[in-house]
């Protein structure tokens, strides 16, 4: 060799254990490009489904709010129509005159009066009272007998 004696043993580096590529010694990563692409694609699809579901939920909520607003508008329209009818009623002179009588502002020929709060109640059979009930005819036979009598006449 280059300047060394031939009888001196050559110094060698300590022996390193040889590492043979084996599956037990060095685990291989199970993530390949294909699996990574599938994972990313799955996450994107899941995100897309989530966004779509949220938009569907918002659309359903907006539709129910629109239905509620339509119902409220219809109710308000009925109220407005009722108030317009009431306005037409209270504009009539007969209604104004009747309300004026309640404040003792009737015509000069009218004599205002009120009932005494301590007055005795009307008897139950007074004319015009609800106490008088008409007599209800009592049916003696069955409805079938009535039909037979109407169709074939009365039997002796």
Phi and psi in radians as a Rosetta constraint file:
Dihedral C 1 N 2 CA 2 C 2 CIRCULARHARMONIC -1.577 0.35
Dihedral N 2 CA 2 C 2 N 3 CIRCULARHARMONIC 0.717 0.35
Dihedral C 2 N 3 CA 3 C 3 CIRCULARHARMONIC 2.319 0.35
Dihedral N 3 CA 3 C 3 N 4 CIRCULARHARMONIC 0.235 0.35
Dihedral C 3 N 4 CA 4 C 4 CIRCULARHARMONIC -1.902 0.35
Dihedral N 4 CA 4 C 4 N 5 CIRCULARHARMONIC 2.798 0.35
Dihedral C 4 N 5 CA 5 C 5 CIRCULARHARMONIC -1.408 0.35
Dihedral N 5 CA 5 C 5 N 6 CIRCULARHARMONIC 2.591 0.35
Dihedral C 5 N 6 CA 6 C 6 CIRCULARHARMONIC -1.360 0.35
Dihedral N 6 CA 6 C 6 N 7 CIRCULARHARMONIC -0.390 0.35
Dihedral C 6 N 7 CA 7 C 7 CIRCULARHARMONIC -1.490 0.35
Dihedral N 7 CA 7 C 7 N 8 CIRCULARHARMONIC -0.167 0.35
Dihedral C 7 N 8 CA 8 C 8 CIRCULARHARMONIC -1.460 0.35
Dihedral N 8 CA 8 C 8 N 9 CIRCULARHARMONIC 2.338 0.35
Dihedral C 8 N 9 CA 9 C 9 CIRCULARHARMONIC -1.227 0.35
Dihedral N 9 CA 9 C 9 N 10 CIRCULARHARMONIC 2.545 0.35
Dihedral C 9 N 10 CA 10 C 10 CIRCULARHARMONIC -1.357 0.35
Dihedral N 10 CA 10 C 10 N 11 CIRCULARHARMONIC 2.348 0.35
Dihedral C 10 N 11 CA 11 C 11 CIRCULARHARMONIC -1.382 0.35
Dihedral N 11 CA 11 C 11 N 12 CIRCULARHARMONIC 2.355 0.35
Dihedral C 11 N 12 CA 12 C 12 CIRCULARHARMONIC -2.121 0.35
Dihedral N 12 CA 12 C 12 N 13 CIRCULARHARMONIC 2.715 0.35
Dihedral C 12 N 13 CA 13 C 13 CIRCULARHARMONIC -1.269 0.35
Dihedral N 13 CA 13 C 13 N 14 CIRCULARHARMONIC 2.639 0.35
Dihedral C 13 N 14 CA 14 C 14 CIRCULARHARMONIC -1.013 0.35
Dihedral N 14 CA 14 C 14 N 15 CIRCULARHARMONIC 2.550 0.35
Dihedral C 14 N 15 CA 15 C 15 CIRCULARHARMONIC -1.277 0.35
Dihedral N 15 CA 15 C 15 N 16 CIRCULARHARMONIC 2.238 0.35
Dihedral C 15 N 16 CA 16 C 16 CIRCULARHARMONIC -1.687 0.35
Dihedral N 16 CA 16 C 16 N 17 CIRCULARHARMONIC 2.450 0.35
Dihedral C 16 N 17 CA 17 C 17 CIRCULARHARMONIC -1.160 0.35
Dihedral N 17 CA 17 C 17 N 18 CIRCULARHARMONIC 2.396 0.35
Dihedral C 17 N 18 CA 18 C 18 CIRCULARHARMONIC -1.373 0.35
Dihedral N 18 CA 18 C 18 N 19 CIRCULARHARMONIC 2.375 0.35
Dihedral C 18 N 19 CA 19 C 19 CIRCULARHARMONIC -1.817 0.35
Dihedral N 19 CA 19 C 19 N 20 CIRCULARHARMONIC 1.989 0.35
Dihedral C 19 N 20 CA 20 C 20 CIRCULARHARMONIC -1.678 0.35
Dihedral N 20 CA 20 C 20 N 21 CIRCULARHARMONIC 2.366 0.35
Dihedral C 20 N 21 CA 21 C 21 CIRCULARHARMONIC -1.169 0.35
Dihedral N 21 CA 21 C 21 N 22 CIRCULARHARMONIC 2.007 0.35
Dihedral C 21 N 22 CA 22 C 22 CIRCULARHARMONIC -2.364 0.35
Dihedral N 22 CA 22 C 22 N 23 CIRCULARHARMONIC 2.726 0.35
Dihedral C 22 N 23 CA 23 C 23 CIRCULARHARMONIC -1.274 0.35
Dihedral N 23 CA 23 C 23 N 24 CIRCULARHARMONIC -0.404 0.35
Dihedral C 23 N 24 CA 24 C 24 CIRCULARHARMONIC -1.397 0.35
Dihedral N 24 CA 24 C 24 N 25 CIRCULARHARMONIC -0.585 0.35
Dihedral C 24 N 25 CA 25 C 25 CIRCULARHARMONIC -1.399 0.35
Dihedral N 25 CA 25 C 25 N 26 CIRCULARHARMONIC -0.771 0.35
Dihedral C 25 N 26 CA 26 C 26 CIRCULARHARMONIC -2.118 0.35
Dihedral N 26 CA 26 C 26 N 27 CIRCULARHARMONIC 1.811 0.35
Dihedral C 26 N 27 CA 27 C 27 CIRCULARHARMONIC -1.186 0.35
Dihedral N 27 CA 27 C 27 N 28 CIRCULARHARMONIC 2.445 0.35
Dihedral C 27 N 28 CA 28 C 28 CIRCULARHARMONIC -1.564 0.35
Dihedral N 28 CA 28 C 28 N 29 CIRCULARHARMONIC 2.431 0.35
Dihedral C 28 N 29 CA 29 C 29 CIRCULARHARMONIC -1.213 0.35
Dihedral N 29 CA 29 C 29 N 30 CIRCULARHARMONIC 2.268 0.35
Dihedral C 29 N 30 CA 30 C 30 CIRCULARHARMONIC -1.374 0.35
Dihedral N 30 CA 30 C 30 N 31 CIRCULARHARMONIC -0.068 0.35
Dihedral C 30 N 31 CA 31 C 31 CIRCULARHARMONIC -1.562 0.35
Dihedral N 31 CA 31 C 31 N 32 CIRCULARHARMONIC 1.975 0.35
Dihedral C 31 N 32 CA 32 C 32 CIRCULARHARMONIC -1.822 0.35
Dihedral N 32 CA 32 C 32 N 33 CIRCULARHARMONIC 3.036 0.35
Dihedral C 32 N 33 CA 33 C 33 CIRCULARHARMONIC -1.105 0.35
Dihedral N 33 CA 33 C 33 N 34 CIRCULARHARMONIC -0.653 0.35
Dihedral C 33 N 34 CA 34 C 34 CIRCULARHARMONIC -1.138 0.35
Dihedral N 34 CA 34 C 34 N 35 CIRCULARHARMONIC -0.786 0.35
Dihedral C 34 N 35 CA 35 C 35 CIRCULARHARMONIC -1.138 0.35
Dihedral N 35 CA 35 C 35 N 36 CIRCULARHARMONIC -0.674 0.35
Dihedral C 35 N 36 CA 36 C 36 CIRCULARHARMONIC -1.128 0.35
Dihedral N 36 CA 36 C 36 N 37 CIRCULARHARMONIC -0.710 0.35
Dihedral C 36 N 37 CA 37 C 37 CIRCULARHARMONIC -1.136 0.35
Dihedral N 37 CA 37 C 37 N 38 CIRCULARHARMONIC -0.709 0.35
Dihedral C 37 N 38 CA 38 C 38 CIRCULARHARMONIC -1.123 0.35
Dihedral N 38 CA 38 C 38 N 39 CIRCULARHARMONIC -0.701 0.35
Dihedral C 38 N 39 CA 39 C 39 CIRCULARHARMONIC -1.124 0.35
Dihedral N 39 CA 39 C 39 N 40 CIRCULARHARMONIC -0.798 0.35
Dihedral C 39 N 40 CA 40 C 40 CIRCULARHARMONIC -1.120 0.35
Dihedral N 40 CA 40 C 40 N 41 CIRCULARHARMONIC -0.749 0.35
Dihedral C 40 N 41 CA 41 C 41 CIRCULARHARMONIC -1.076 0.35
Dihedral N 41 CA 41 C 41 N 42 CIRCULARHARMONIC -0.711 0.35
Dihedral C 41 N 42 CA 42 C 42 CIRCULARHARMONIC -1.115 0.35
Dihedral N 42 CA 42 C 42 N 43 CIRCULARHARMONIC -0.736 0.35
Dihedral C 42 N 43 CA 43 C 43 CIRCULARHARMONIC -1.132 0.35
Dihedral N 43 CA 43 C 43 N 44 CIRCULARHARMONIC -0.694 0.35
Dihedral C 43 N 44 CA 44 C 44 CIRCULARHARMONIC -1.141 0.35
Dihedral N 44 CA 44 C 44 N 45 CIRCULARHARMONIC -0.725 0.35
Dihedral C 44 N 45 CA 45 C 45 CIRCULARHARMONIC -1.130 0.35
Dihedral N 45 CA 45 C 45 N 46 CIRCULARHARMONIC -0.725 0.35
Dihedral C 45 N 46 CA 46 C 46 CIRCULARHARMONIC -1.108 0.35
Dihedral N 46 CA 46 C 46 N 47 CIRCULARHARMONIC -0.724 0.35
Dihedral C 46 N 47 CA 47 C 47 CIRCULARHARMONIC -1.101 0.35
Dihedral N 47 CA 47 C 47 N 48 CIRCULARHARMONIC -0.745 0.35
Dihedral C 47 N 48 CA 48 C 48 CIRCULARHARMONIC -1.082 0.35
Dihedral N 48 CA 48 C 48 N 49 CIRCULARHARMONIC -0.758 0.35
Dihedral C 48 N 49 CA 49 C 49 CIRCULARHARMONIC -1.103 0.35
Dihedral N 49 CA 49 C 49 N 50 CIRCULARHARMONIC -0.711 0.35
Dihedral C 49 N 50 CA 50 C 50 CIRCULARHARMONIC -1.105 0.35
Dihedral N 50 CA 50 C 50 N 51 CIRCULARHARMONIC -0.760 0.35
Dihedral C 50 N 51 CA 51 C 51 CIRCULARHARMONIC -1.121 0.35
Dihedral N 51 CA 51 C 51 N 52 CIRCULARHARMONIC -0.756 0.35
Dihedral C 51 N 52 CA 52 C 52 CIRCULARHARMONIC -1.103 0.35
Dihedral N 52 CA 52 C 52 N 53 CIRCULARHARMONIC -0.760 0.35
Dihedral C 52 N 53 CA 53 C 53 CIRCULARHARMONIC -1.109 0.35
Dihedral N 53 CA 53 C 53 N 54 CIRCULARHARMONIC -0.673 0.35
Dihedral C 53 N 54 CA 54 C 54 CIRCULARHARMONIC -1.151 0.35
Dihedral N 54 CA 54 C 54 N 55 CIRCULARHARMONIC -0.712 0.35
Dihedral C 54 N 55 CA 55 C 55 CIRCULARHARMONIC -1.175 0.35
Dihedral N 55 CA 55 C 55 N 56 CIRCULARHARMONIC -0.646 0.35
Dihedral C 55 N 56 CA 56 C 56 CIRCULARHARMONIC -1.125 0.35
Dihedral N 56 CA 56 C 56 N 57 CIRCULARHARMONIC -0.725 0.35
Dihedral C 56 N 57 CA 57 C 57 CIRCULARHARMONIC -1.103 0.35
Dihedral N 57 CA 57 C 57 N 58 CIRCULARHARMONIC -0.733 0.35
Dihedral C 57 N 58 CA 58 C 58 CIRCULARHARMONIC -1.150 0.35
Dihedral N 58 CA 58 C 58 N 59 CIRCULARHARMONIC -0.650 0.35
Dihedral C 58 N 59 CA 59 C 59 CIRCULARHARMONIC -1.164 0.35
Dihedral N 59 CA 59 C 59 N 60 CIRCULARHARMONIC -0.712 0.35
Dihedral C 59 N 60 CA 60 C 60 CIRCULARHARMONIC -1.135 0.35
Dihedral N 60 CA 60 C 60 N 61 CIRCULARHARMONIC -0.690 0.35
Dihedral C 60 N 61 CA 61 C 61 CIRCULARHARMONIC -1.123 0.35
Dihedral N 61 CA 61 C 61 N 62 CIRCULARHARMONIC -0.745 0.35
Dihedral C 61 N 62 CA 62 C 62 CIRCULARHARMONIC -1.136 0.35
Dihedral N 62 CA 62 C 62 N 63 CIRCULARHARMONIC -0.654 0.35
Dihedral C 62 N 63 CA 63 C 63 CIRCULARHARMONIC -1.154 0.35
Dihedral N 63 CA 63 C 63 N 64 CIRCULARHARMONIC -0.716 0.35
Dihedral C 63 N 64 CA 64 C 64 CIRCULARHARMONIC -1.193 0.35
Dihedral N 64 CA 64 C 64 N 65 CIRCULARHARMONIC -0.633 0.35
Dihedral C 64 N 65 CA 65 C 65 CIRCULARHARMONIC -1.142 0.35
Dihedral N 65 CA 65 C 65 N 66 CIRCULARHARMONIC -0.660 0.35
Dihedral C 65 N 66 CA 66 C 66 CIRCULARHARMONIC -1.147 0.35
Dihedral N 66 CA 66 C 66 N 67 CIRCULARHARMONIC -0.688 0.35
Dihedral C 66 N 67 CA 67 C 67 CIRCULARHARMONIC -1.106 0.35
Dihedral N 67 CA 67 C 67 N 68 CIRCULARHARMONIC -0.734 0.35
Dihedral C 67 N 68 CA 68 C 68 CIRCULARHARMONIC -1.111 0.35
Dihedral N 68 CA 68 C 68 N 69 CIRCULARHARMONIC -0.703 0.35
Dihedral C 68 N 69 CA 69 C 69 CIRCULARHARMONIC -1.160 0.35
Dihedral N 69 CA 69 C 69 N 70 CIRCULARHARMONIC -0.675 0.35
Dihedral C 69 N 70 CA 70 C 70 CIRCULARHARMONIC -1.106 0.35
Dihedral N 70 CA 70 C 70 N 71 CIRCULARHARMONIC -0.756 0.35
Dihedral C 70 N 71 CA 71 C 71 CIRCULARHARMONIC -1.118 0.35
Dihedral N 71 CA 71 C 71 N 72 CIRCULARHARMONIC -0.730 0.35
Dihedral C 71 N 72 CA 72 C 72 CIRCULARHARMONIC -1.128 0.35
Dihedral N 72 CA 72 C 72 N 73 CIRCULARHARMONIC -0.697 0.35
Dihedral C 72 N 73 CA 73 C 73 CIRCULARHARMONIC -1.136 0.35
Dihedral N 73 CA 73 C 73 N 74 CIRCULARHARMONIC -0.695 0.35
Dihedral C 73 N 74 CA 74 C 74 CIRCULARHARMONIC -1.120 0.35
Dihedral N 74 CA 74 C 74 N 75 CIRCULARHARMONIC -0.719 0.35
Dihedral C 74 N 75 CA 75 C 75 CIRCULARHARMONIC -1.129 0.35
Dihedral N 75 CA 75 C 75 N 76 CIRCULARHARMONIC -0.719 0.35
Dihedral C 75 N 76 CA 76 C 76 CIRCULARHARMONIC -1.133 0.35
Dihedral N 76 CA 76 C 76 N 77 CIRCULARHARMONIC -0.665 0.35
Dihedral C 76 N 77 CA 77 C 77 CIRCULARHARMONIC -1.120 0.35
Dihedral N 77 CA 77 C 77 N 78 CIRCULARHARMONIC -0.687 0.35
Dihedral C 77 N 78 CA 78 C 78 CIRCULARHARMONIC -1.132 0.35
Dihedral N 78 CA 78 C 78 N 79 CIRCULARHARMONIC -0.703 0.35
Dihedral C 78 N 79 CA 79 C 79 CIRCULARHARMONIC -1.102 0.35
Dihedral N 79 CA 79 C 79 N 80 CIRCULARHARMONIC -0.745 0.35
Dihedral C 79 N 80 CA 80 C 80 CIRCULARHARMONIC -1.093 0.35
Dihedral N 80 CA 80 C 80 N 81 CIRCULARHARMONIC -0.756 0.35
Dihedral C 80 N 81 CA 81 C 81 CIRCULARHARMONIC -1.095 0.35
Dihedral N 81 CA 81 C 81 N 82 CIRCULARHARMONIC -0.718 0.35
Dihedral C 81 N 82 CA 82 C 82 CIRCULARHARMONIC -1.116 0.35
Dihedral N 82 CA 82 C 82 N 83 CIRCULARHARMONIC -0.738 0.35
Dihedral C 82 N 83 CA 83 C 83 CIRCULARHARMONIC -1.187 0.35
Dihedral N 83 CA 83 C 83 N 84 CIRCULARHARMONIC -0.601 0.35
Dihedral C 83 N 84 CA 84 C 84 CIRCULARHARMONIC -1.154 0.35
Dihedral N 84 CA 84 C 84 N 85 CIRCULARHARMONIC -0.691 0.35
Dihedral C 84 N 85 CA 85 C 85 CIRCULARHARMONIC -1.120 0.35
Dihedral N 85 CA 85 C 85 N 86 CIRCULARHARMONIC -0.716 0.35
Dihedral C 85 N 86 CA 86 C 86 CIRCULARHARMONIC -1.128 0.35
Dihedral N 86 CA 86 C 86 N 87 CIRCULARHARMONIC -0.668 0.35
Dihedral C 86 N 87 CA 87 C 87 CIRCULARHARMONIC -1.104 0.35
Dihedral N 87 CA 87 C 87 N 88 CIRCULARHARMONIC -0.732 0.35
Dihedral C 87 N 88 CA 88 C 88 CIRCULARHARMONIC -1.094 0.35
Dihedral N 88 CA 88 C 88 N 89 CIRCULARHARMONIC -0.652 0.35
Dihedral C 88 N 89 CA 89 C 89 CIRCULARHARMONIC -1.154 0.35
Dihedral N 89 CA 89 C 89 N 90 CIRCULARHARMONIC -0.821 0.35
Dihedral C 89 N 90 CA 90 C 90 CIRCULARHARMONIC -1.313 0.35
Dihedral N 90 CA 90 C 90 N 91 CIRCULARHARMONIC -0.208 0.35
Dihedral C 90 N 91 CA 91 C 91 CIRCULARHARMONIC -1.421 0.35
Dihedral N 91 CA 91 C 91 N 92 CIRCULARHARMONIC -0.249 0.35
Dihedral C 91 N 92 CA 92 C 92 CIRCULARHARMONIC -1.237 0.35
Dihedral N 92 CA 92 C 92 N 93 CIRCULARHARMONIC 2.437 0.35
Dihedral C 92 N 93 CA 93 C 93 CIRCULARHARMONIC -1.089 0.35
Dihedral N 93 CA 93 C 93 N 94 CIRCULARHARMONIC -0.578 0.35
Dihedral C 93 N 94 CA 94 C 94 CIRCULARHARMONIC -1.117 0.35
Dihedral N 94 CA 94 C 94 N 95 CIRCULARHARMONIC -0.697 0.35
Dihedral C 94 N 95 CA 95 C 95 CIRCULARHARMONIC -1.184 0.35
Dihedral N 95 CA 95 C 95 N 96 CIRCULARHARMONIC -0.737 0.35
Dihedral C 95 N 96 CA 96 C 96 CIRCULARHARMONIC -1.085 0.35
Dihedral N 96 CA 96 C 96 N 97 CIRCULARHARMONIC -0.734 0.35
Dihedral C 96 N 97 CA 97 C 97 CIRCULARHARMONIC -1.130 0.35
Dihedral N 97 CA 97 C 97 N 98 CIRCULARHARMONIC -0.717 0.35
Dihedral C 97 N 98 CA 98 C 98 CIRCULARHARMONIC -1.129 0.35
Dihedral N 98 CA 98 C 98 N 99 CIRCULARHARMONIC -0.737 0.35
Dihedral C 98 N 99 CA 99 C 99 CIRCULARHARMONIC -1.184 0.35
Dihedral N 99 CA 99 C 99 N 100 CIRCULARHARMONIC -0.578 0.35
Dihedral C 99 N 100 CA 100 C 100 CIRCULARHARMONIC -1.147 0.35
Dihedral N 100 CA 100 C 100 N 101 CIRCULARHARMONIC -0.623 0.35
Dihedral C 100 N 101 CA 101 C 101 CIRCULARHARMONIC -1.083 0.35
Dihedral N 101 CA 101 C 101 N 102 CIRCULARHARMONIC -0.560 0.35
Dihedral C 101 N 102 CA 102 C 102 CIRCULARHARMONIC -1.122 0.35
Dihedral N 102 CA 102 C 102 N 103 CIRCULARHARMONIC -0.421 0.35
Dihedral C 102 N 103 CA 103 C 103 CIRCULARHARMONIC -1.812 0.35
Dihedral N 103 CA 103 C 103 N 104 CIRCULARHARMONIC 0.312 0.35
Dihedral C 103 N 104 CA 104 C 104 CIRCULARHARMONIC 1.070 0.35
Dihedral N 104 CA 104 C 104 N 105 CIRCULARHARMONIC 0.635 0.35
Dihedral C 104 N 105 CA 105 C 105 CIRCULARHARMONIC -1.991 0.35
Dihedral N 105 CA 105 C 105 N 106 CIRCULARHARMONIC 0.576 0.35
Dihedral C 105 N 106 CA 106 C 106 CIRCULARHARMONIC -1.282 0.35
Dihedral N 106 CA 106 C 106 N 107 CIRCULARHARMONIC -2.963 0.35
Dihedral C 106 N 107 CA 107 C 107 CIRCULARHARMONIC -1.254 0.35
Dihedral N 107 CA 107 C 107 N 108 CIRCULARHARMONIC 2.824 0.35
Dihedral C 107 N 108 CA 108 C 108 CIRCULARHARMONIC -1.136 0.35
Dihedral N 108 CA 108 C 108 N 109 CIRCULARHARMONIC -0.389 0.35
Dihedral C 108 N 109 CA 109 C 109 CIRCULARHARMONIC -1.434 0.35
Dihedral N 109 CA 109 C 109 N 110 CIRCULARHARMONIC -0.221 0.35
Dihedral C 109 N 110 CA 110 C 110 CIRCULARHARMONIC -1.434 0.35
Dihedral N 110 CA 110 C 110 N 111 CIRCULARHARMONIC 2.523 0.35
Dihedral C 110 N 111 CA 111 C 111 CIRCULARHARMONIC -1.931 0.35
Dihedral N 111 CA 111 C 111 N 112 CIRCULARHARMONIC 1.899 0.35
Dihedral C 111 N 112 CA 112 C 112 CIRCULARHARMONIC -1.237 0.35
Dihedral N 112 CA 112 C 112 N 113 CIRCULARHARMONIC 2.516 0.35
Dihedral C 112 N 113 CA 113 C 113 CIRCULARHARMONIC -2.570 0.35
Dihedral N 113 CA 113 C 113 N 114 CIRCULARHARMONIC 2.812 0.35
Dihedral C 113 N 114 CA 114 C 114 CIRCULARHARMONIC -2.420 0.35
Dihedral N 114 CA 114 C 114 N 115 CIRCULARHARMONIC 2.736 0.35
Dihedral C 114 N 115 CA 115 C 115 CIRCULARHARMONIC -1.499 0.35
Dihedral N 115 CA 115 C 115 N 116 CIRCULARHARMONIC 2.484 0.35
Dihedral C 115 N 116 CA 116 C 116 CIRCULARHARMONIC -1.160 0.35
Dihedral N 116 CA 116 C 116 N 117 CIRCULARHARMONIC 2.252 0.35
Dihedral C 116 N 117 CA 117 C 117 CIRCULARHARMONIC -1.094 0.35
Dihedral N 117 CA 117 C 117 N 118 CIRCULARHARMONIC -0.382 0.35
Dihedral C 117 N 118 CA 118 C 118 CIRCULARHARMONIC -1.614 0.35
Dihedral N 118 CA 118 C 118 N 119 CIRCULARHARMONIC 0.171 0.35
Dihedral C 118 N 119 CA 119 C 119 CIRCULARHARMONIC -1.199 0.35
Dihedral N 119 CA 119 C 119 N 120 CIRCULARHARMONIC 2.571 0.35
Dihedral C 119 N 120 CA 120 C 120 CIRCULARHARMONIC -1.260 0.35
Dihedral N 120 CA 120 C 120 N 121 CIRCULARHARMONIC 2.580 0.35
Dihedral C 120 N 121 CA 121 C 121 CIRCULARHARMONIC -1.203 0.35
Dihedral N 121 CA 121 C 121 N 122 CIRCULARHARMONIC 2.736 0.35
Dihedral C 121 N 122 CA 122 C 122 CIRCULARHARMONIC -1.183 0.35
Dihedral N 122 CA 122 C 122 N 123 CIRCULARHARMONIC 2.618 0.35
Dihedral C 122 N 123 CA 123 C 123 CIRCULARHARMONIC -1.197 0.35
Dihedral N 123 CA 123 C 123 N 124 CIRCULARHARMONIC 2.795 0.35
Dihedral C 123 N 124 CA 124 C 124 CIRCULARHARMONIC -1.191 0.35
Dihedral N 124 CA 124 C 124 N 125 CIRCULARHARMONIC -0.365 0.35
Dihedral C 124 N 125 CA 125 C 125 CIRCULARHARMONIC -1.804 0.35
Dihedral N 125 CA 125 C 125 N 126 CIRCULARHARMONIC 0.371 0.35
Dihedral C 125 N 126 CA 126 C 126 CIRCULARHARMONIC -1.208 0.35
Dihedral N 126 CA 126 C 126 N 127 CIRCULARHARMONIC 2.591 0.35
Dihedral C 126 N 127 CA 127 C 127 CIRCULARHARMONIC -1.040 0.35
Dihedral N 127 CA 127 C 127 N 128 CIRCULARHARMONIC 2.332 0.35
Dihedral C 127 N 128 CA 128 C 128 CIRCULARHARMONIC 1.453 0.35
Dihedral N 128 CA 128 C 128 N 129 CIRCULARHARMONIC -0.026 0.35
Dihedral C 128 N 129 CA 129 C 129 CIRCULARHARMONIC -1.489 0.35
Dihedral N 129 CA 129 C 129 N 130 CIRCULARHARMONIC 2.790 0.35
Dihedral C 129 N 130 CA 130 C 130 CIRCULARHARMONIC -1.385 0.35
Dihedral N 130 CA 130 C 130 N 131 CIRCULARHARMONIC -0.058 0.35
Dihedral C 130 N 131 CA 131 C 131 CIRCULARHARMONIC -1.276 0.35
Dihedral N 131 CA 131 C 131 N 132 CIRCULARHARMONIC -0.415 0.35
Dihedral C 131 N 132 CA 132 C 132 CIRCULARHARMONIC -1.491 0.35
Dihedral N 132 CA 132 C 132 N 133 CIRCULARHARMONIC 2.065 0.35
Dihedral C 132 N 133 CA 133 C 133 CIRCULARHARMONIC -1.970 0.35
Dihedral N 133 CA 133 C 133 N 134 CIRCULARHARMONIC 2.388 0.35
Dihedral C 133 N 134 CA 134 C 134 CIRCULARHARMONIC -1.190 0.35
Dihedral N 134 CA 134 C 134 N 135 CIRCULARHARMONIC 2.652 0.35
Dihedral C 134 N 135 CA 135 C 135 CIRCULARHARMONIC -1.268 0.35
Dihedral N 135 CA 135 C 135 N 136 CIRCULARHARMONIC 2.311 0.35
Dihedral C 135 N 136 CA 136 C 136 CIRCULARHARMONIC -1.696 0.35
Dihedral N 136 CA 136 C 136 N 137 CIRCULARHARMONIC 2.176 0.35
Dihedral C 136 N 137 CA 137 C 137 CIRCULARHARMONIC -1.149 0.35
Dihedral N 137 CA 137 C 137 N 138 CIRCULARHARMONIC 2.419 0.35
Dihedral C 137 N 138 CA 138 C 138 CIRCULARHARMONIC -1.616 0.35
Dihedral N 138 CA 138 C 138 N 139 CIRCULARHARMONIC 2.254 0.35
Dihedral C 138 N 139 CA 139 C 139 CIRCULARHARMONIC -1.541 0.35
Dihedral N 139 CA 139 C 139 N 140 CIRCULARHARMONIC 2.169 0.35
Dihedral C 139 N 140 CA 140 C 140 CIRCULARHARMONIC -1.568 0.35
Dihedral N 140 CA 140 C 140 N 141 CIRCULARHARMONIC -0.513 0.35
Dihedral C 140 N 141 CA 141 C 141 CIRCULARHARMONIC -1.901 0.35
Dihedral N 141 CA 141 C 141 N 142 CIRCULARHARMONIC 3.107 0.35
Dihedral C 141 N 142 CA 142 C 142 CIRCULARHARMONIC -1.426 0.35
Dihedral N 142 CA 142 C 142 N 143 CIRCULARHARMONIC 2.875 0.35
Dihedral C 142 N 143 CA 143 C 143 CIRCULARHARMONIC -1.073 0.35
Dihedral N 143 CA 143 C 143 N 144 CIRCULARHARMONIC -0.549 0.35
Dihedral C 143 N 144 CA 144 C 144 CIRCULARHARMONIC -1.130 0.35
Dihedral N 144 CA 144 C 144 N 145 CIRCULARHARMONIC -0.709 0.35
Dihedral C 144 N 145 CA 145 C 145 CIRCULARHARMONIC -1.084 0.35
Dihedral N 145 CA 145 C 145 N 146 CIRCULARHARMONIC -0.664 0.35
Dihedral C 145 N 146 CA 146 C 146 CIRCULARHARMONIC -1.121 0.35
Dihedral N 146 CA 146 C 146 N 147 CIRCULARHARMONIC -0.726 0.35
Dihedral C 146 N 147 CA 147 C 147 CIRCULARHARMONIC -1.146 0.35
Dihedral N 147 CA 147 C 147 N 148 CIRCULARHARMONIC -0.780 0.35
Dihedral C 147 N 148 CA 148 C 148 CIRCULARHARMONIC -1.084 0.35
Dihedral N 148 CA 148 C 148 N 149 CIRCULARHARMONIC -0.684 0.35
Dihedral C 148 N 149 CA 149 C 149 CIRCULARHARMONIC -1.143 0.35
Dihedral N 149 CA 149 C 149 N 150 CIRCULARHARMONIC -0.689 0.35
Dihedral C 149 N 150 CA 150 C 150 CIRCULARHARMONIC -1.217 0.35
Dihedral N 150 CA 150 C 150 N 151 CIRCULARHARMONIC -0.620 0.35
Dihedral C 150 N 151 CA 151 C 151 CIRCULARHARMONIC -1.442 0.35
Dihedral N 151 CA 151 C 151 N 152 CIRCULARHARMONIC -0.755 0.35
Dihedral C 151 N 152 CA 152 C 152 CIRCULARHARMONIC -1.939 0.35
Dihedral N 152 CA 152 C 152 N 153 CIRCULARHARMONIC -0.021 0.35
Dihedral C 152 N 153 CA 153 C 153 CIRCULARHARMONIC 1.522 0.35
Dihedral N 153 CA 153 C 153 N 154 CIRCULARHARMONIC 3.076 0.35
Dihedral C 153 N 154 CA 154 C 154 CIRCULARHARMONIC -1.465 0.35
Dihedral N 154 CA 154 C 154 N 155 CIRCULARHARMONIC 2.464 0.35
Dihedral C 154 N 155 CA 155 C 155 CIRCULARHARMONIC -1.609 0.35
Dihedral N 155 CA 155 C 155 N 156 CIRCULARHARMONIC 2.465 0.35
